[in-house]
Amino acid sequence: MPVTSTGGMTTTTGTRTGASMAITSILCVQLGLAASVGLFDSVGPEGAAWLRLAWAGVLLLVIARPRPSAFSRRGLVACVALGVVTAGVTMLFMAAVSRLPLGTASALEFLGPLGVAIARGTGGRKVWPALAAVGVLLLTEPWHGGADLVGVACALGAACCWAAYILLTQYVGDEVSGIRGLGVSMPVAALVATAVAGPSVIGELTWDLLLIGLGLAILLPVVPFMLELLALRRLTTAAFGTLMALEPAFALVIGLVALHQVPGPAPVVGVLFVVIAGIGAERTGARHPAAAREPAADRTCAREPATTVENTQIAS
């Protein structure tokens, strides 16, 4: 990887920092998902997603304390859109996890960031999406007729939302300083989730469930979403999307250890195919150089040419 000086720090250093944030985020997400499965019997998958998002919206509103004057019009619109897709990816994926093994659902969802990595990269090597498609077939094993089609559809819907989430998170990170963008997007996500699942769940809540939901919200989504926002200021969307290839592997291991979901040989090989496809996409997925945008008044940095990381002097 070429080393390019950026604000007195090297591209390599920024990339390593961003990659560490992304990997830590993956671990938090998978642990949070595994822990959330225990809520299904009490409030269902949609209720578990709503409980986490509702607490996350409150926490980030208090932590970030967004002020209207800190947002441009397009920045505010992007934050609202990010909130909508955040609710979509959270609720659709929880619905998928309730019907599919965690590793399988994560591998299907990973098609979203893999698509971003390929679409935003150069070269357009067709072998990587083909390899990922083979991996997905091995994971779902449709020839056995055992795959839950609703679960697969929910996971693929979550993949589309995740792709939009990656692009919008980087845009919001460029437009709004600090984590104030999450101070808008997460309350919006909480409102969307409340409209969808809140009325059917509120009557089932107890103080114990509320406290459990608070703890899970910190593990997922508060900590990982903050890490991903900061990581996408240091990584290209292609590199970030490819790093998410590690998520199905994490999910398979955590599903085995925490949920006792023992995969067969075909799903294990399928995960390997998906991960290899992600690694290949990264090697051929550098974004085309583009002219840097002029920084807006409320921005802490501008998006740099795509072959370098985002300005690492952003206030974290």
Beta strands, then each sheet from edge to edge (+ up, - down):
strand 1: 5-6
strand 2: 9-10
sheet 1: 1+ 2-
end
